[in-house]
């Protein structure tokens, strides 16, 4: 019996160590480059319909990808009025990247740089199944410090959650 438990433990360790950490084509993911470094985070998308004002799209990513400890280094949030697949111009109010220290302290916030901070393109949107994919790039700055940061070559995919409240 003890030998069988040891074998089972060894097999479990081998199987777990062989698992890939690369997301599959159907897993939510957000990739790109932030400040010249690789961004490899999770992705979540919400489409809120608060009423007469129309839909609002929220695209969010946190990196590094969740490992179970709940501690992220950077959070990215994009939000804007949403009308389906297409190209959207990002402004200073529609994009923010937060640098997080210790999992719960915001050390810096970078907001979109001006009225034409960047572009979000929704390349695929399934209104029935919620599948959404897109690309993004933007320039951002930390207010008061005048240091421009760049997010480029961004690509995300997720299943949008629709609702009336965030």
Secondary structure, DSSP 8 states (H G I E B T S, - for coil): -HHHHHHHHHHHHHHHHH---S--TTS-EEEEEETTEEEEE--EEEEEE-STT-EEEEEEEEES---SS---SEEEEEEEEE-SSEEEEE-TTTEEEEEEETTTEEEEEEEE-STT-EEEEEEEE-TTT-EEEEEEEEEEE-TTT--EEEEEEEEEEEEEEEES--
